[in-house]
Amino acid sequence: MTRVLRPRDWSSHPAYIDAGYRSTALRGPTKPLIPVKAALSSLAGPVFGHESLGPLDHDLTQNGRKDAEPLGERIIVTGRVLDEDGRPVPGALIEIWQANAAGRYIHKVDQHQAPLDPNFYGAGRCLSDADGRYRFLTIKPGAYPWGNHFNAWRPNHIHFSLFGHQFATRLVTQMYFPGDPLLMLDPIYQGVPETARERMVARFSIDETEEGYALGYVFDIVLRGAAETLFEAGR
Amino acid sequence: MSKVPPLGQTPSQTVGPFFAYGLSPRQYGYALESVAGSAMADESVVGERIRIEGQVLDGSGAPITDALIEIWQADADGAYSAADGVNARFSGFGRCSTGTDPAARFWFETIKPGVAAGEADRAAPCINVTVLMRGLLSHVFTRLYFGDEAEANARDEVLLSVPPERRATLIADLVEPGHYRFDIRMQGDDETVFFDL
């Protein structure tokens, strides 16, 4: 018996070419992916330790602060990194980046005419704990326009990048907010098969909300898990 | 085959155009430490110094200026770094984005990976590559093999599983001693082989 990863479940992930999302037309591969031996998917991935992180990396309300609090609605974003069997994934590096409350990224190529906040950088990272749990403090990101089609607006979202324990558990996704009317109009969100989309929407939690401080949102993230496969002799 | 697991995988989404200040901050001059970069091997690391560079090209042949390339490789003995402190000096993980070079190249300064002793009969030196960008809703995995390892490449099980006419897309060209060129083509007749890993 050898433990190997379950495959990427293509009924959960978007297709490479998506008619609604224009940039996919010249960038998504068009030839079929080449299958590899299952054992390759078990290759362990890079390990990141606490030495990779700064003390305020998890707190976006503080890590870009110059002389005042960042503007906007403070929120707590927390959850667990799990595998498909519900087992916690500890020690996963989670990196996030997002627009500020006005819908503007600090990135130099973002030219949206909305103000930068001198006290908000908009990126952070942390490691999941022994229960797979992570927690960020941040500012609720604003919606912003983009050039995909006439009157196109991205829903409020936070970008997430994760490493699990294997090279092949890599995941980059986006976390959305419940009840956002832009979700039904967003080709990036809609590019995911309908049955899987809502996994990207955080849920509001009064239990994670802190009295007098910030609303709490829970976003659990499920990475590929291990399947047990019996290899026949001589294979 | 295994039964359907209880939880569904969280869907992939594009990394978008604005990831650099979070994922490659030092390369772009932002005031945040990077967890990994292009310079992967300091003087203490044993191995042959190599430089790898290349462009990521879209379906029209234009270089892509907002791609993120991640590589993951073994050390000179063919061992991958691990939590138990093996290769503490060489993490084996590198990250470079294509938005700072005038020709939209990514580059890595690293060591040439080795092959573990028990695998030399069926594996060639190689580097695992992950490609992410705006317009790519799910990242792609590919592998870099070395143009000056023809003998080893000819017995590599993964390379042999690729249709012969497409294998060249996985081979980095040796352009001068220690310097390899590896372009990644997202589409077209010579589209790079991407693996269903």
HADDOCK unambig.tbl for C-alpha pairs under 7 A between the chains (distance, minus, plus):
assign (segid A and resid 12 and name CA) (segid B and resid 9 and name CA) 6.35 0.50 0.50
assign (segid A and resid 12 and name CA) (segid B and resid 11 and name CA) 5.41 0.50 0.50
assign (segid A and resid 13 and name CA) (segid B and resid 11 and name CA) 4.76 0.50 0.50
assign (segid A and resid 13 and name CA) (segid B and resid 12 and name CA) 5.55 0.50 0.50
assign (segid A and resid 14 and name CA) (segid B and resid 12 and name CA) 6.87 0.50 0.50
assign (segid A and resid 14 and name CA) (segid B and resid 137 and name CA) 6.08 0.50 0.50
assign (segid A and resid 14 and name CA) (segid B and resid 138 and name CA) 6.68 0.50 0.50
assign (segid A and resid 16 and name CA) (segid B and resid 136 and name CA) 6.34 0.50 0.50
assign (segid A and resid 16 and name CA) (segid B and resid 137 and name CA) 6.02 0.50 0.50
assign (segid A and resid 16 and name CA) (segid B and resid 138 and name CA) 6.74 0.50 0.50
assign (segid A and resid 23 and name CA) (segid B and resid 135 and name CA) 4.44 0.50 0.50
assign (segid A and resid 24 and name CA) (segid B and resid 135 and name CA) 4.34 0.50 0.50
assign (segid A and resid 24 and name CA) (segid B and resid 136 and name CA) 5.99 0.50 0.50
assign (segid A and resid 26 and name CA) (segid B and resid 58 and name CA) 5.49 0.50 0.50
assign (segid A and resid 26 and name CA) (segid B and resid 59 and name CA) 4.54 0.50 0.50
assign (segid A and resid 26 and name CA) (segid B and resid 60 and name CA) 6.86 0.50 0.50
assign (segid A and resid 27 and name CA) (segid B and resid 58 and name CA) 5.33 0.50 0.50
assign (segid A and resid 27 and name CA) (segid B and resid 59 and name CA) 6.29 0.50 0.50
assign (segid A and resid 27 and name CA) (segid B and resid 135 and name CA) 5.96 0.50 0.50
assign (segid A and resid 27 and name CA) (segid B and resid 136 and name CA) 6.32 0.50 0.50
assign (segid A and resid 27 and name CA) (segid B and resid 186 and name CA) 5.67 0.50 0.50
assign (segid A and resid 27 and name CA) (segid B and resid 187 and name CA) 6.95 0.50 0.50
assign (segid A and resid 28 and name CA) (segid B and resid 135 and name CA) 6.95 0.50 0.50
assign (segid A and resid 28 and name CA) (segid B and resid 136 and name CA) 5.66 0.50 0.50
assign (segid A and resid 28 and name CA) (segid B and resid 186 and name CA) 6.40 0.50 0.50
assign (segid A and resid 29 and name CA) (segid B and resid 186 and name CA) 5.27 0.50 0.50
assign (segid A and resid 29 and name CA) (segid B and resid 187 and name CA) 5.36 0.50 0.50
assign (segid A and resid 30 and name CA) (segid B and resid 187 and name CA) 6.22 0.50 0.50
assign (segid A and resid 33 and name CA) (segid B and resid 194 and name CA) 5.35 0.50 0.50
assign (segid A and resid 33 and name CA) (segid B and resid 195 and name CA) 5.02 0.50 0.50
assign (segid A and resid 33 and name CA) (segid B and resid 196 and name CA) 5.12 0.50 0.50
assign (segid A and resid 34 and name CA) (segid B and resid 162 and name CA) 6.97 0.50 0.50
assign (segid A and resid 34 and name CA) (segid B and resid 194 and name CA) 6.23 0.50 0.50
assign (segid A and resid 34 and name CA) (segid B and resid 195 and name CA) 4.59 0.50 0.50
assign (segid A and resid 34 and name CA) (segid B and resid 196 and name CA) 5.55 0.50 0.50
assign (segid A and resid 35 and name CA) (segid B and resid 195 and name CA) 5.90 0.50 0.50
assign (segid A and resid 35 and name CA) (segid B and resid 196 and name CA) 4.97 0.50 0.50
assign (segid A and resid 36 and name CA) (segid B and resid 158 and name CA) 6.87 0.50 0.50
assign (segid A and resid 36 and name CA) (segid B and resid 195 and name CA) 6.68 0.50 0.50
assign (segid A and resid 36 and name CA) (segid B and resid 196 and name CA) 6.53 0.50 0.50
assign (segid A and resid 36 and name CA) (segid B and resid 197 and name CA) 6.40 0.50 0.50
assign (segid A and resid 41 and name CA) (segid B and resid 197 and name CA) 5.88 0.50 0.50
assign (segid A and resid 46 and name CA) (segid B and resid 93 and name CA) 6.31 0.50 0.50
assign (segid A and resid 47 and name CA) (segid B and resid 82 and name CA) 6.41 0.50 0.50
assign (segid A and resid 47 and name CA) (segid B and resid 83 and name CA) 6.06 0.50 0.50
assign (segid A and resid 52 and name CA) (segid B and resid 35 and name CA) 5.68 0.50 0.50
assign (segid A and resid 84 and name CA) (segid B and resid 5 and name CA) 5.69 0.50 0.50
assign (segid A and resid 84 and name CA) (segid B and resid 6 and name CA) 6.24 0.50 0.50
assign (segid A and resid 84 and name CA) (segid B and resid 7 and name CA) 4.66 0.50 0.50
assign (segid A and resid 84 and name CA) (segid B and resid 8 and name CA) 6.18 0.50 0.50
assign (segid A and resid 84 and name CA) (segid B and resid 9 and name CA) 6.56 0.50 0.50
assign (segid A and resid 85 and name CA) (segid B and resid 5 and name CA) 5.76 0.50 0.50
assign (segid A and resid 85 and name CA) (segid B and resid 6 and name CA) 5.75 0.50 0.50
assign (segid A and resid 85 and name CA) (segid B and resid 7 and name CA) 6.18 0.50 0.50
assign (segid A and resid 86 and name CA) (segid B and resid 7 and name CA) 6.65 0.50 0.50
assign (segid A and resid 96 and name CA) (segid B and resid 22 and name CA) 6.94 0.50 0.50
assign (segid A and resid 97 and name CA) (segid B and resid 19 and name CA) 6.82 0.50 0.50
assign (segid A and resid 97 and name CA) (segid B and resid 22 and name CA) 5.73 0.50 0.50
assign (segid A and resid 107 and name CA) (segid B and resid 18 and name CA) 5.76 0.50 0.50
assign (segid A and resid 107 and name CA) (segid B and resid 21 and name CA) 6.14 0.50 0.50
assign (segid A and resid 123 and name CA) (segid B and resid 22 and name CA) 5.11 0.50 0.50
assign (segid A and resid 124 and name CA) (segid B and resid 22 and name CA) 6.98 0.50 0.50
assign (segid A and resid 168 and name CA) (segid B and resid 197 and name CA) 6.24 0.50 0.50
assign (segid A and resid 171 and name CA) (segid B and resid 12 and name CA) 6.31 0.50 0.50
assign (segid A and resid 172 and name CA) (segid B and resid 12 and name CA) 5.67 0.50 0.50
assign (segid A and resid 172 and name CA) (segid B and resid 13 and name CA) 6.02 0.50 0.50
assign (segid A and resid 172 and name CA) (segid B and resid 14 and name CA) 6.95 0.50 0.50
assign (segid A and resid 172 and name CA) (segid B and resid 15 and name CA) 6.38 0.50 0.50
assign (segid A and resid 173 and name CA) (segid B and resid 11 and name CA) 6.65 0.50 0.50
assign (segid A and resid 173 and name CA) (segid B and resid 12 and name CA) 4.79 0.50 0.50
assign (segid A and resid 173 and name CA) (segid B and resid 13 and name CA) 4.31 0.50 0.50
assign (segid A and resid 173 and name CA) (segid B and resid 14 and name CA) 6.70 0.50 0.50
assign (segid A and resid 174 and name CA) (segid B and resid 13 and name CA) 6.03 0.50 0.50
assign (segid A and resid 192 and name CA) (segid B and resid 11 and name CA) 6.86 0.50 0.50
assign (segid A and resid 196 and name CA) (segid B and resid 11 and name CA) 6.81 0.50 0.50
assign (segid A and resid 199 and name CA) (segid B and resid 10 and name CA) 5.98 0.50 0.50
assign (segid A and resid 200 and name CA) (segid B and resid 10 and name CA) 6.73 0.50 0.50
assign (segid A and resid 221 and name CA) (segid B and resid 10 and name CA) 5.82 0.50 0.50
assign (segid A and resid 222 and name CA) (segid B and resid 8 and name CA) 6.80 0.50 0.50
assign (segid A and resid 222 and name CA) (segid B and resid 9 and name CA) 5.01 0.50 0.50
assign (segid A and resid 222 and name CA) (segid B and resid 10 and name CA) 5.09 0.50 0.50
assign (segid A and resid 223 and name CA) (segid B and resid 9 and name CA) 5.68 0.50 0.50
assign (segid A and resid 223 and name CA) (segid B and resid 10 and name CA) 6.59 0.50 0.50
assign (segid A and resid 224 and name CA) (segid B and resid 9 and name CA) 6.29 0.50 0.50
assign (segid A and resid 227 and name CA) (segid B and resid 2 and name CA) 6.24 0.50 0.50
assign (segid A and resid 228 and name CA) (segid B and resid 2 and name CA) 6.82 0.50 0.50
